[in-house]
Amino acid sequence: MYRTELVRQRAFAEDTANAITEKANEMELQGWQLVTSSLVYGTPMKIALVFWRDSKQGSEQSTQAAS
């Protein structure tokens, strides 16, 4: 199973890198692994982060959250 999250590009590269790291760490706690990223042109510029996790893992976590 794949999931895409958008992160707004910041004015400084270090701030953008920190925002990506923060989102990746947040998603990892939910069992998602960062696969790739891509710049999305527009106003404002954004970075698409593509995450993946095994479908079985997702249903196990949903069951655990319900208990």
C-alpha positions in Angstrom: 0.0 0.0 0.0 1.3 3.4 -0.9 0.5 6.9 0.5 1.6 10.3 -0.6 1.9 13.3 1.7 2.7 16.9 0.7 5.2 19.1 2.5 5.4 22.8 1.7 8.9 23.9 0.6 10.4 26.4 3.0 12.5 29.5 2.2 15.7 27.9 3.3 17.0 24.4 2.4 17.7 23.4 6.0 14.1 24.3 7.0 12.8 22.2 4.1 15.0 19.3 5.1 13.8 19.5 8.7 10.1 19.5 7.5 10.7 16.4 5.4 12.5 14.7 8.3 9.7 15.5 10.7 7.0 14.1 8.4 9.1 11.0 7.6 9.6 10.3 11.4 5.9 10.9 12.1 4.9 8.4 9.3 7.5 5.9 10.4 5.8 5.7 13.8 2.7 4.7 11.9 4.5 1.9 10.1 5.2 3.8 6.8 8.6 3.8 5.1 9.7 6.7 2.9 10.3 5.5 -0.6 10.9 8.6 -2.7 10.3 12.3 -2.9 9.6 14.7 -5.8 9.3 18.5 -6.2 5.8 19.6 -7.1 5.9 22.9 -9.0 3.2 25.4 -8.3 2.5 28.3 -5.9 3.6 27.5 -3.3 6.1 24.8 -4.2 5.7 21.5 -2.4 7.5 18.2 -2.0 5.6 15.0 -2.5 6.7 12.3 -0.1 5.8 8.8 -1.2 5.5 6.2 1.6 4.9 2.4 1.6 3.9 -0.2 4.0 2.7 -3.8 3.8 -1.1 -4.1 3.6 -1.0 -6.7 6.4 0.9 -4.3 8.7 -1.8 -1.6 8.1 -4.6 -3.9 9.1 -2.7 -5.2 12.2 -2.2 -1.6 13.3 -5.9 -0.7 12.7 -6.9 -3.7 14.9 -4.4 -2.7 17.7 -5.7 0.9 17.6 -9.3 -0.3 18.0 -8.5 -2.3 21.2 
